[in-house]
Amino acid sequence: MVLVINSIERVKAALNFEGPDKAPIWRAFSSCEGDVFTMFRMPSKHWQPGHYKNEKGLFPYAGDDSIIKAKLWTWDRPEWAQSPEFDKWLEIILREEIDEWGTIWKRAGVVTMGHPSRPTLLDYKKLDDYIKRYTPYYEDKDSYSFFIKLKNTMGQDKYWMCSLNLGPFQMAANMREFSELLIDHKRNTQNLKHLLEYITEQFIIFEKMWVRYNAEPHGFILYDDLGEQAGPFFSPKMFKEFWEPVYIPLIETAHDLGCNFHLHCCGKIERIISLLIEWGLDALELDSPRMTGYPDLNQFRGKIMMWGCVNIQSIYPLNTPGEVEREVWHMVRNLGTSRGGFGAYFYPQENHIIVSKENIKAFTTGLEKYGEYSKIPEHWWTYLVPTDWRDNEVPSLPPMMD
């Protein structure tokens, strides 16, 4: 076991299977708790939507309304939005918004990030014009300054994680529409590859700007869902053809900058994880590990670090605190090894999944019991694990004695 001095070394020991003292904890929107301090980019002040004719009626999408409420970004309202009825436009329950990438989002009064409303890149022949209008201005230094200042005062000795926001698949799907993008893999092969090349170039700039403006990241986190409940969106062969040229440059850029690359990914994705490992990915973050399933993730233990939350589709919001606490052991055992490889991820929007305070506390209590490696009985690591896992059931703990 390595001598852990601070959170940075704890996360790195977990990433490299070098025997951390305990599983690192990642609470994305909590600057004081856990081992990771996450930094987010604000929209560029040069981005002012709603002024083009085809953007009339579209409000700005900043990802989180708190950014606008806190005046971290200010909208220069176009003429159509200057009437008194729009003075409190954030309170309009049903509204459409547009982001820096040109994606149109639908907001329906529920306090979530919303969802893409309708495609904006309907014709690849218009891609060049689209790029001119909707390429995010990642070079704007002011976009990074808020969280960089914050980490210097509140994030000392933490593992500094810089967010790259929604990833290339999400961006392309938002532009083209989800099902149309999947069809593009067969019917618009070269156009799709050209689009992905452009998106990849922008994300590489994004990574480099975090470093240029002195965020001093230890790692990057990209949010890119690549599967659904039954499997990935594409075969491994197709994933390799289209997405290797995307992911390898992003991962290699991070490594060239001295950083790790972490990927949030929802879906049952075991069929493509080996490719992500081959391409150099350092860690996966799984909100619902049981969606892929412990038996199917077992083959990757010791090969890649896995951050995991107590399954947000079942156990975390629906089961008892005792079961949540017990599930922590099963995550430690099934996602990591006795030498590390597991990190605890607390889903940040607890109100979105309606998880109780008691279950959030139970997650913490479980980590205190089962996340410190010196407290784990040696035989627990070799104790037979179940082969049949039901999403809403939490097996018993191993016995204290063999």
C-alpha angles and dihedrals in degrees: 000000000000122000104255114207101171145351094279092061092043093056093044092048089052091048092051099038091241098142110267117200090243142350110286118241125224119196104171100199097034112088097186103040127071133007102286129074110198121206125201131196120236120221114271115265086228090065108091112163129195097051098099117085093242091051097060109132094020116119124204119275110210096168094248126036090218088073090063096038090054089049092238085136126021127207118223094213117223120232095268091055097049097083115108092251088070098047088101097032093150087068094057103114099206113040142136121230136189127215134207091271091054094253115150114221131195119221117192106180096273112119098243135105090270123225137265109279108194137346120268102189099064097155126037088210086072095051096107092053090045091053092051091054104035109036108123114239098236093168092073103115093199090064090070103035101088097060094035089058090044095053090052090058104029106020103059115149091007128125101258111225119188117204120227090189121217112002136235097275091050092047094049092046091050092052098044101026120256102265092039090054091053089051089050089067087070107023104032101031100150094039091052092048089051091051092048091049090055093047091048091053090054094050091051089054088049091055093047093049092057088058097040092055093051103254085141093208124197090194147001126228121207122190110214122148109208104175149032133225096291103036148316121312092247141026118265088250093054092041090055095048097050106024105037089075087053103043101038094058091046093049094042091049089054091049092047087054090053094253139123121238119226124186127202108207131170124197138061095296109157091119092066102033093090089058092050089051090048089052091055104260110167102199144004123215113208121188090187110027091176090062088074090029133232094255091054093044093049092084090063098051109122092016100076135010115250124203110202139186123203099272106284094198094060128350103038097054100026112033132074124274089249091056092046089052092049093047089063089070092051090053092049090049100040101038101036142027136236086268095055132263097142128095128180115237119194111210101238102212099059091162090060092061094032097236117171126241087240091059093046089053090046089057089056093045090050090054091051089054103037106016097070107082096208089061096054115097110238094233091057089075092061098034111122112266123211119267094202116059123183113201096233098041126086115200122225122269119261114267117268091239129043 
